[in-house]
Amino acid sequence: MTRAGHRVSRIAAALLAVAVVAPSTTTVNNAAELFVAVSNASVSSISLGPGTYSLVAPITISRDVVLYASSGARSSILSANASRVLVVAAGANVELHGLVMRDGEGGSDHDDDGGCIHNSGTLSLYHTTVTACRTALGGCCGRDGGGIAIAAGGVLALFSSNVTGNSALGNGGPKGGGIYNQGTSPVVLIDSSVLGNSAFDADDIYGPSEIRFYSPSPPTLPPQSPLAPPTMPPHSPLPPAHPPPPPPARPLPSPPPS
């Protein structure tokens, strides 16, 4: 093969490698399609059409992926009647945009906390509502986090989102009707609310949390979708911190009299 031929082959191989690793987006319109898309490792962004997605099992995510409503805020509803809605595995970085997650019910053992979401990774919610979820009755204890449970090592941030109307029920004094944070990283609420939940201990949030307000909040979204995912730093749900103002300048001393 000539030198020019080798050069062309190298260019073709490079383009093929880029095509293989380039992020891809797929659109889904029902629960079955959603499960297929989540299990497809080549899909990094999933656009959900409007309507209700009735789940028969939790959506389990163990990689980096973005789920967003294609028709505007809270136009896509993920509903589960006999299981929780979402499980985020350790090491996964997941973003949810414009969704409603409701009617979830967590399991009855301690490792199964979280009525709607059990998060062991990094989870960011944008313009998303978590509501009408609960932890299961029965058993002895440990049904914490009626809405969301964060395992040790998990990270959660809410941007213009709300967690409301969830409950942690049962024996043993369950904690965190809205959010139960077992980790050490504080739950960050940016222009968001966790209100109107119920539990034996800490109706709304149990564990470390931090409230911030930004204007404008969250970053500007790309034009291809009303809620397409913004560009965020990898494995960090938080925007860059505002730098502190510089210290005031000290006045110069007056010259001595002549």
C-alpha positions as protocol buffer text, in pm:
chain_id: "A"
residue {
  index: 1
  type: MET
  ca { x: 0 y: 0 z: 0 }
}
residue {
  index: 2
  type: THR
  ca { x: 128 y: 349 z: -83 }
}
residue {
  index: 3
  type: ARG
  ca { x: 205 y: 613 z: 180 }
}
residue {
  index: 4
  type: ALA
  ca { x: -110 y: 800 z: 76 }
}
residue {
  index: 5
  type: GLY
  ca { x: -309 y: 479 z: 113 }
}
residue {
  index: 6
  type: HIS
  ca { x: -178 y: 428 z: 466 }
}
residue {
  index: 7
  type: ARG
  ca { x: -273 y: 787 z: 552 }
}
residue {
  index: 8
  type: VAL
  ca { x: -627 y: 736 z: 421 }
}
residue {
  index: 9
  type: SER
  ca { x: -658 y: 411 z: 619 }
}
residue {
  index: 10
  type: ARG
  ca { x: -550 y: 585 z: 939 }
}
residue {
  index: 11
  type: ILE
  ca { x: -799 y: 867 z: 884 }
}
residue {
  index: 12
  type: ALA
  ca { x: -1079 y: 618 z: 818 }
}
residue {
  index: 13
  type: ALA
  ca { x: -991 y: 423 z: 1134 }
}
residue {
  index: 14
  type: ALA
  ca { x: -992 y: 744 z: 1340 }
}
residue {
  index: 15
  type: LEU
  ca { x: -1332 y: 847 z: 1203 }
}
residue {
  index: 16
  type: LEU
  ca { x: -1469 y: 501 z: 1279 }
}
residue {
  index: 17
  type: ALA
  ca { x: -1341 y: 522 z: 1637 }
}
residue {
  index: 18
  type: VAL
  ca { x: -1508 y: 862 z: 1681 }
}
residue {
  index: 19
  type: ALA
  ca { x: -1834 y: 724 z: 1543 }
}
residue {
  index: 20
  type: VAL
  ca { x: -1823 y: 433 z: 1786 }
}
residue {
  index: 21
  type: VAL
  ca { x: -1768 y: 646 z: 2098 }
}
residue {
  index: 22
  type: ALA
  ca { x: -1981 y: 947 z: 1999 }
}
residue {
  index: 23
  type: PRO
  ca { x: -2278 y: 1003 z: 2229 }
}
residue {
  index: 24
  type: SER
  ca { x: -2611 y: 898 z: 2080 }
}
residue {
  index: 25
  type: THR
  ca { x: -2969 y: 1002 z: 2151 }
}
residue {
  index: 26
  type: THR
  ca { x: -3276 y: 787 z: 2112 }
}
residue {
  index: 27
  type: THR
  ca { x: -3645 y: 868 z: 2150 }
}
residue {
  index: 28
  type: VAL
  ca { x: -3890 y: 644 z: 2338 }
}
residue {
  index: 29
  type: ASN
  ca { x: -4268 y: 657 z: 2373 }
}
residue {
  index: 30
  type: ASN
  ca { x: -4355 y: 372 z: 2612 }
}
residue {
  index: 31
  type: ALA
  ca { x: -4212 y: 179 z: 2905 }
}
residue {
  index: 32
  type: ALA
  ca { x: -4089 y: -115 z: 2696 }
}
residue {
  index: 33
  type: GLU
  ca { x: -3888 y: 114 z: 2468 }
}
residue {
  index: 34
  type: LEU
  ca { x: -3749 y: 294 z: 2773 }
}
residue {
  index: 35
  type: PHE
  ca { x: -3615 y: -28 z: 2927 }
}
residue {
  index: 36
  type: VAL
  ca { x: -3450 y: -121 z: 2596 }
}
residue {
  index: 37
  type: ALA
  ca { x: -3288 y: 222 z: 2565 }
}
residue {
  index: 38
  type: VAL
  ca { x: -3154 y: 216 z: 2922 }
}
residue {
  index: 39
  type: SER
  ca { x: -2997 y: -127 z: 2863 }
}
residue {
  index: 40
  type: ASN
  ca { x: -2827 y: -11 z: 2541 }
}
residue {
  index: 41
  type: ALA
  ca { x: -2476 y: 98 z: 2640 }
}
residue {
  index: 42
  type: SER
  ca { x: -2432 y: 302 z: 2320 }
}
residue {
  index: 43
  type: VAL
  ca { x: -2719 y: 536 z: 2413 }
}
residue {
  index: 44
  type: SER
  ca { x: -2614 y: 825 z: 2636 }
}
residue {
  index: 45
  type: SER
  ca { x: -2923 y: 1046 z: 2605 }
}
residue {
  index: 46
  type: ILE
  ca { x: -3288 y: 931 z: 2607 }
}
residue {
  index: 47
  type: SER
  ca { x: -3572 y: 1159 z: 2494 }
}
residue {
  index: 48
  type: LEU
  ca { x: -3909 y: 1063 z: 2643 }
}
residue {
  index: 49
  type: GLY
  ca { x: -4223 y: 1149 z: 2452 }
}
residue {
  index: 50
  type: PRO
  ca { x: -4519 y: 1295 z: 2646 }
}
residue {
  index: 51
  type: GLY
  ca { x: -4753 y: 1070 z: 2843 }
}
residue {
  index: 52
  type: THR
  ca { x: -4745 y: 817 z: 3126 }
}
residue {
  index: 53
  type: TYR
  ca { x: -4493 y: 531 z: 3135 }
}
residue {
  index: 54
  type: SER
  ca { x: -4637 y: 252 z: 3353 }
}
residue {
  index: 55
  type: LEU
  ca { x: -4347 y: 54 z: 3497 }
}
residue {
  index: 56
  type: VAL
  ca { x: -4368 y: -309 z: 3610 }
}
residue {
  index: 57
  type: ALA
  ca { x: -4014 y: -302 z: 3756 }
}
residue {
  index: 58
  type: PRO
  ca { x: -3763 y: -34 z: 3855 }
}
residue {
  index: 59
  type: ILE
  ca { x: -3546 y: 132 z: 3592 }
}
residue {
  index: 60
  type: THR
  ca { x: -3193 y: 36 z: 3694 }
}
residue {
  index: 61
  type: ILE
  ca { x: -2907 y: 250 z: 3559 }
}
residue {
  index: 62
  type: SER
  ca { x: -2543 y: 158 z: 3607 }
}
residue {
  index: 63
  type: ARG
  ca { x: -2374 y: 400 z: 3362 }
}
residue {
  index: 64
  type: ASP
  ca { x: -2377 y: 769 z: 3265 }
}
residue {
  index: 65
  type: VAL
  ca { x: -2702 y: 865 z: 3094 }
}
residue {
  index: 66
  type: VAL
  ca { x: -2947 y: 1155 z: 3057 }
}
residue {
  index: 67
  type: LEU
  ca { x: -3328 y: 1116 z: 3050 }
}
residue {
  index: 68
  type: TYR
  ca { x: -3534 y: 1417 z: 2943 }
}
residue {
  index: 69
  type: ALA
  ca { x: -3892 y: 1504 z: 2849 }
}
residue {
  index: 70
  type: SER
  ca { x: -3911 y: 1600 z: 2482 }
}
residue {
  index: 71
  type: SER
  ca { x: -4225 y: 1816 z: 2516 }
}
residue {
  index: 72
  type: GLY
  ca { x: -4142 y: 2040 z: 2809 }
}
residue {
  index: 73
  type: ALA
  ca { x: -4127 y: 2033 z: 3184 }
}
residue {
  index: 74
  type: ARG
  ca { x: -4314 y: 1752 z: 3357 }
}
residue {
  index: 75
  type: SER
  ca { x: -4478 y: 1626 z: 3036 }
}
residue {
  index: 76
  type: SER
  ca { x: -4342 y: 1271 z: 3078 }
}
residue {
  index: 77
  type: ILE
  ca { x: -4462 y: 1073 z: 3381 }
}
residue {
  index: 78
  type: LEU
  ca { x: -4289 y: 760 z: 3514 }
}
residue {
  index: 79
  type: SER
  ca { x: -4536 y: 569 z: 3732 }
}
residue {
  index: 80
  type: ALA
  ca { x: -4486 y: 245 z: 3927 }
}
residue {
  index: 81
  type: ASN
  ca { x: -4752 y: 77 z: 4140 }
}
residue {
  index: 82
  type: ALA
  ca { x: -4568 y: -215 z: 4302 }
}
residue {
  index: 83
  type: SER
  ca { x: -4200 y: -114 z: 4284 }
}
residue {
  index: 84
  type: ARG
  ca { x: -3981 y: 192 z: 4303 }
}
residue {
  index: 85
  type: VAL
  ca { x: -3928 y: 393 z: 3985 }
}
residue {
  index: 86
  type: LEU
  ca { x: -3549 y: 428 z: 3960 }
}
residue {
  index: 87
  type: VAL
  ca { x: -3230 y: 269 z: 4094 }
}
residue {
  index: 88
  type: VAL
  ca { x: -2897 y: 446 z: 4027 }
}
residue {
  index: 89
  type: ALA
  ca { x: -2596 y: 222 z: 4083 }
}
residue {
  index: 90
  type: ALA
  ca { x: -2266 y: 331 z: 4235 }
}
residue {
  index: 91
  type: GLY
  ca { x: -2039 y: 500 z: 3980 }
}
residue {
  index: 92
  type: ALA
  ca { x: -2326 y: 607 z: 3749 }
}
residue {
  index: 93
  type: ASN
  ca { x: -2383 y: 975 z: 3667 }
}
residue {
  index: 94
  type: VAL
  ca { x: -2753 y: 1028 z: 3583 }
}
residue {
  index: 95
  type: GLU
  ca { x: -2948 y: 1342 z: 3492 }
}
residue {
  index: 96
  type: LEU
  ca { x: -3330 y: 1368 z: 3483 }
}
residue {
  index: 97
  type: HIS
  ca { x: -3490 y: 1663 z: 3302 }
}
residue {
  index: 98
  type: GLY
  ca { x: -3857 y: 1760 z: 3305 }
}
residue {
  index: 99
  type: LEU
  ca { x: -3997 y: 1433 z: 3443 }
}
residue {
  index: 100
  type: VAL
  ca { x: -4262 y: 1339 z: 3698 }
}
residue {
  index: 101
  type: MET
  ca { x: -4177 y: 1030 z: 3903 }
}
residue {
  index: 102
  type: ARG
  ca { x: -4468 y: 899 z: 4108 }
}
residue {
  index: 103
  type: ASP
  ca { x: -4654 y: 607 z: 4270 }
}
residue {
  index: 104
  type: GLY
  ca { x: -4336 y: 418 z: 4360 }
}
residue {
  index: 105
  type: GLU
  ca { x: -4307 y: 179 z: 4652 }
}
residue {
  index: 106
  type: GLY
  ca { x: -3974 y: 67 z: 4794 }
}
residue {
  index: 107
  type: GLY
  ca { x: -3894 y: -273 z: 4938 }
}
residue {
  index: 108
  type: SER
  ca { x: -3924 y: -386 z: 5297 }
}
residue {
  index: 109
  type: ASP
  ca { x: -3558 y: -441 z: 5392 }
}
residue {
  index: 110
  type: HIS
  ca { x: -3291 y: -193 z: 5494 }
}
residue {
  index: 111
  type: ASP
  ca { x: -3090 y: -220 z: 5171 }
}
residue {
  index: 112
  type: ASP
  ca { x: -3405 y: -135 z: 4979 }
}
residue {
  index: 113
  type: ASP
  ca { x: -3472 y: 216 z: 5109 }
}
residue {
  index: 114
  type: GLY
  ca { x: -3631 y: 472 z: 4879 }
}
residue {
  index: 115
  type: GLY
  ca { x: -3995 y: 466 z: 4773 }
}
residue {
  index: 116
  type: CYS
  ca { x: -3934 y: 628 z: 4434 }
}
residue {
  index: 117
  type: ILE
  ca { x: -3555 y: 647 z: 4388 }
}
residue {
  index: 118
  type: HIS
  ca { x: -3263 y: 460 z: 4542 }
}
residue {
  index: 119
  type: ASN
  ca { x: -2941 y: 642 z: 4456 }
}
residue {
  index: 120
  type: SER
  ca { x: -2589 y: 510 z: 4506 }
}
residue {
  index: 121
  type: GLY
  ca { x: -2431 y: 720 z: 4229 }
}
residue {
  index: 122
  type: THR
  ca { x: -2447 y: 1086 z: 4123 }
}
residue {
  index: 123
  type: LEU
  ca { x: -2801 y: 1202 z: 4046 }
}
residue {
  index: 124
  type: SER
  ca { x: -2914 y: 1546 z: 3926 }
}
residue {
  index: 125
  type: LEU
  ca { x: -3281 y: 1644 z: 3889 }
}
residue {
  index: 126
  type: TYR
  ca { x: -3380 y: 1940 z: 3669 }
}
residue {
  index: 127
  type: HIS
  ca { x: -3743 y: 2064 z: 3654 }
}
residue {
  index: 128
  type: THR
  ca { x: -3848 y: 1726 z: 3792 }
}
residue {
  index: 129
  type: THR
  ca { x: -4111 y: 1624 z: 4050 }
}
residue {
  index: 130
  type: VAL
  ca { x: -4099 y: 1323 z: 4284 }
}
residue {
  index: 131
  type: THR
  ca { x: -4441 y: 1264 z: 4441 }
}
residue {
  index: 132
  type: ALA
  ca { x: -4692 y: 1009 z: 4579 }
}
residue {
  index: 133
  type: CYS
  ca { x: -4424 y: 750 z: 4663 }
}
residue {
  index: 134
  type: ARG
  ca { x: -4375 y: 554 z: 4983 }
}
residue {
  index: 135
  type: THR
  ca { x: -4165 y: 288 z: 5148 }
}
residue {
  index: 136
  type: ALA
  ca { x: -4331 y: -49 z: 5199 }
}
residue {
  index: 137
  type: LEU
  ca { x: -4521 y: -154 z: 5508 }
}
residue {
  index: 138
  type: GLY
  ca { x: -4433 y: -474 z: 5694 }
}
residue {
  index: 139
  type: GLY
  ca { x: -4113 y: -614 z: 5833 }
}
residue {
  index: 140
  type: CYS
  ca { x: -3931 y: -469 z: 6131 }
}
residue {
  index: 141
  type: CYS
  ca { x: -3743 y: -162 z: 6024 }
}
residue {
  index: 142
  type: GLY
  ca { x: -3538 y: 37 z: 5780 }
}
residue {
  index: 143
  type: ARG
  ca { x: -3787 y: 169 z: 5526 }
}
residue {
  index: 144
  type: ASP
  ca { x: -3632 y: 514 z: 5498 }
}
residue {
  index: 145
  type: GLY
  ca { x: -3670 y: 775 z: 5227 }
}
residue {
  index: 146
  type: GLY
  ca { x: -4030 y: 782 z: 5108 }
}
residue {
  index: 147
  type: GLY
  ca { x: -3933 y: 980 z: 4798 }
}
residue {
  index: 148
  type: ILE
  ca { x: -3557 y: 937 z: 4757 }
}
residue {
  index: 149
  type: ALA
  ca { x: -3296 y: 739 z: 4950 }
}
residue {
  index: 150
  type: ILE
  ca { x: -2926 y: 817 z: 4909 }
}
residue {
  index: 151
  type: ALA
  ca { x: -2688 y: 537 z: 4999 }
}
residue {
  index: 152
  type: ALA
  ca { x: -2344 y: 596 z: 5148 }
}
residue {
  index: 153
  type: GLY
  ca { x: -2131 y: 749 z: 4872 }
}
residue {
  index: 154
  type: GLY
  ca { x: -2434 y: 877 z: 4677 }
}
residue {
  index: 155
  type: VAL
  ca { x: -2469 y: 1240 z: 4563 }
}
residue {
  index: 156
  type: LEU
  ca { x: -2794 y: 1425 z: 4489 }
}
residue {
  index: 157
  type: ALA
  ca { x: -2866 y: 1775 z: 4357 }
}
residue {
  index: 158
  type: LEU
  ca { x: -3203 y: 1931 z: 4268 }
}
residue {
  index: 159
  type: PHE
  ca { x: -3235 y: 2221 z: 4023 }
}
residue {
  index: 160
  type: SER
  ca { x: -3581 y: 2385 z: 4004 }
}
residue {
  index: 161
  type: SER
  ca { x: -3734 y: 2056 z: 4122 }
}
residue {
  index: 162
  type: ASN
  ca { x: -3960 y: 1947 z: 4405 }
}
residue {
  index: 163
  type: VAL
  ca { x: -4014 y: 1642 z: 4626 }
}
residue {
  index: 164
  type: THR
  ca { x: -4362 y: 1644 z: 4779 }
}
residue {
  index: 165
  type: GLY
  ca { x: -4641 y: 1417 z: 4902 }
}
residue {
  index: 166
  type: ASN
  ca { x: -4420 y: 1116 z: 4981 }
}
residue {
  index: 167
  type: SER
  ca { x: -4414 y: 907 z: 5300 }
}
residue {
  index: 168
  type: ALA
  ca { x: -4190 y: 670 z: 5495 }
}
residue {
  index: 169
  type: LEU
  ca { x: -4419 y: 425 z: 5675 }
}
residue {
  index: 170
  type: GLY
  ca { x: -4399 y: 114 z: 5891 }
}
residue {
  index: 171
  type: ASN
  ca { x: -4238 y: 6 z: 6215 }
}
residue {
  index: 172
  type: GLY
  ca { x: -3897 y: 99 z: 6351 }
}
residue {
  index: 173
  type: GLY
  ca { x: -3922 y: 477 z: 6311 }
}
residue {
  index: 174
  type: PRO
  ca { x: -3851 y: 527 z: 5939 }
}
residue {
  index: 175
  type: LYS
  ca { x: -3676 y: 852 z: 5850 }
}
residue {
  index: 176
  type: GLY
  ca { x: -3700 y: 1106 z: 5573 }
}
residue {
  index: 177
  type: GLY
  ca { x: -4045 y: 1118 z: 5419 }
}
residue {
  index: 178
  type: GLY
  ca { x: -3908 y: 1319 z: 5128 }
}
residue {
  index: 179
  type: ILE
  ca { x: -3534 y: 1241 z: 5121 }
}
residue {
  index: 180
  type: TYR
  ca { x: -3319 y: 1014 z: 5336 }
}
residue {
  index: 181
  type: ASN
  ca { x: -2948 y: 1087 z: 5304 }
}
residue {
  index: 182
  type: GLN
  ca { x: -2724 y: 814 z: 5441 }
}
residue {
  index: 183
  type: GLY
  ca { x: -2416 y: 963 z: 5275 }
}
residue {
  index: 184
  type: THR
  ca { x: -2184 y: 1241 z: 5384 }
}
residue {
  index: 185
  type: SER
  ca { x: -2231 y: 1468 z: 5081 }
}
residue {
  index: 186
  type: PRO
  ca { x: -2512 y: 1717 z: 5148 }
}
residue {
  index: 187
  type: VAL
  ca { x: -2823 y: 1715 z: 4930 }
}
residue {
  index: 188
  type: VAL
  ca { x: -2800 y: 2040 z: 4733 }
}
residue {
  index: 189
  type: LEU
  ca { x: -3128 y: 2222 z: 4661 }
}
residue {
  index: 190
  type: ILE
  ca { x: -3098 y: 2495 z: 4399 }
}
residue {
  index: 191
  type: ASP
  ca { x: -3426 y: 2686 z: 4358 }
}
residue {
  index: 192
  type: SER
  ca { x: -3600 y: 2364 z: 4469 }
}
residue {
  index: 193
  type: SER
  ca { x: -3824 y: 2246 z: 4753 }
}
residue {
  index: 194
  type: VAL
  ca { x: -3877 y: 1936 z: 4967 }
}
residue {
  index: 195
  type: LEU
  ca { x: -4210 y: 1996 z: 5143 }
}
residue {
  index: 196
  type: GLY
  ca { x: -4534 y: 1822 z: 5239 }
}
residue {
  index: 197
  type: ASN
  ca { x: -4385 y: 1477 z: 5302 }
}
residue {
  index: 198
  type: SER
  ca { x: -4436 y: 1260 z: 5612 }
}
residue {
  index: 199
  type: ALA
  ca { x: -4231 y: 1014 z: 5821 }
}
residue {
  index: 200
  type: PHE
  ca { x: -4185 y: 902 z: 6180 }
}
residue {
  index: 201
  type: ASP
  ca { x: -3860 y: 1103 z: 6194 }
}
residue {
  index: 202
  type: ALA
  ca { x: -3787 y: 1406 z: 5971 }
}
residue {
  index: 203
  type: ASP
  ca { x: -4087 y: 1454 z: 5744 }
}
residue {
  index: 204
  type: ASP
  ca { x: -3894 y: 1613 z: 5459 }
}
residue {
  index: 205
  type: ILE
  ca { x: -3514 y: 1560 z: 5473 }
}
residue {
  index: 206
  type: TYR
  ca { x: -3310 y: 1339 z: 5702 }
}
residue {
  index: 207
  type: GLY
  ca { x: -2935 y: 1384 z: 5683 }
}
residue {
  index: 208
  type: PRO
  ca { x: -2705 y: 1661 z: 5559 }
}
residue {
  index: 209
  type: SER
  ca { x: -2848 y: 1912 z: 5311 }
}
residue {
  index: 210
  type: GLU
  ca { x: -2762 y: 2252 z: 5171 }
}
residue {
  index: 211
  type: ILE
  ca { x: -2989 y: 2512 z: 5012 }
}
residue {
  index: 212
  type: ARG
  ca { x: -2859 y: 2747 z: 4744 }
}
residue {
  index: 213
  type: PHE
  ca { x: -3032 y: 3000 z: 4522 }
}
residue {
  index: 214
  type: TYR
  ca { x: -2899 y: 3105 z: 4184 }
}
residue {
  index: 215
  type: SER
  ca { x: -3035 y: 3352 z: 3934 }
}
residue {
  index: 216
  type: PRO
  ca { x: -3064 y: 3242 z: 3668 }
}
residue {
  index: 217
  type: SER
  ca { x: -3074 y: 2873 z: 3760 }
}
residue {
  index: 218
  type: PRO
  ca { x: -2986 y: 2601 z: 3581 }
}
residue {
  index: 219
  type: PRO
  ca { x: -2759 y: 2665 z: 3279 }
}
residue {
  index: 220
  type: THR
  ca { x: -2898 y: 2762 z: 2937 }
}
residue {
  index: 221
  type: LEU
  ca { x: -3032 y: 2459 z: 2750 }
}
residue {
  index: 222
  type: PRO
  ca { x: -2947 y: 2370 z: 2389 }
}
residue {
  index: 223
  type: PRO
  ca { x: -3213 y: 2446 z: 2125 }
}
residue {
  index: 224
  type: GLN
  ca { x: -3283 y: 2093 z: 1999 }
}
residue {
  index: 225
  type: SER
  ca { x: -3527 y: 2021 z: 2282 }
}
residue {
  index: 226
  type: PRO
  ca { x: -3715 y: 2232 z: 2538 }
}
residue {
  index: 227
  type: LEU
  ca { x: -3535 y: 2033 z: 2806 }
}
residue {
  index: 228
  type: ALA
  ca { x: -3228 y: 1893 z: 2636 }
}
residue {
  index: 229
  type: PRO
  ca { x: -2945 y: 1816 z: 2878 }
}
residue {
  index: 230
  type: PRO
  ca { x: -2710 y: 2105 z: 2959 }
}
residue {
  index: 231
  type: THR
  ca { x: -2337 y: 2055 z: 2955 }
}
residue {
  index: 232
  type: MET
  ca { x: -2224 y: 1978 z: 3310 }
}
residue {
  index: 233
  type: PRO
  ca { x: -1886 y: 1880 z: 3457 }
}
residue {
  index: 234
  type: PRO
  ca { x: -1845 y: 1498 z: 3457 }
}
residue {
  index: 235
  type: HIS
  ca { x: -1952 y: 1328 z: 3780 }
}
residue {
  index: 236
  type: SER
  ca { x: -2050 y: 1653 z: 3948 }
}
residue {
  index: 237
  type: PRO
  ca { x: -2411 y: 1774 z: 3971 }
}
residue {
  index: 238
  type: LEU
  ca { x: -2310 y: 2120 z: 4089 }
}
residue {
  index: 239
  type: PRO
  ca { x: -2236 y: 2430 z: 3883 }
}
residue {
  index: 240
  type: PRO
  ca { x: -1909 y: 2614 z: 3951 }
}
residue {
  index: 241
  type: ALA
  ca { x: -1911 y: 2802 z: 4279 }
}
residue {
  index: 242
  type: HIS
  ca { x: -1924 y: 3182 z: 4260 }
}
residue {
  index: 243
  type: PRO
  ca { x: -1578 y: 3324 z: 4341 }
}
residue {
  index: 244
  type: PRO
  ca { x: -1562 y: 3537 z: 4659 }
}
residue {
  index: 245
  type: PRO
  ca { x: -1545 y: 3915 z: 4608 }
}
residue {
  index: 246
  type: PRO
  ca { x: -1196 y: 4069 z: 4630 }
}
residue {
  index: 247
  type: PRO
  ca { x: -1106 y: 4230 z: 4965 }
}
residue {
  index: 248
  type: PRO
  ca { x: -1153 y: 4609 z: 4980 }
}
residue {
  index: 249
  type: ALA
  ca { x: -843 y: 4811 z: 4898 }
}
residue {
  index: 250
  type: ARG
  ca { x: -671 y: 4971 z: 5194 }
}
residue {
  index: 251
  type: PRO
  ca { x: -638 y: 5352 z: 5172 }
}
residue {
  index: 252
  type: LEU
  ca { x: -282 y: 5480 z: 5131 }
}
residue {
  index: 253
  type: PRO
  ca { x: -136 y: 5655 z: 5435 }
}
residue {
  index: 254
  type: SER
  ca { x: -128 y: 6037 z: 5421 }
}
residue {
  index: 255
  type: PRO
  ca { x: 215 y: 6188 z: 5358 }
}
residue {
  index: 256
  type: PRO
  ca { x: 381 y: 6348 z: 5662 }
}
residue {
  index: 257
  type: PRO
  ca { x: 343 y: 6726 z: 5686 }
}
residue {
  index: 258
  type: SER
  ca { x: 632 y: 6918 z: 5534 }
}
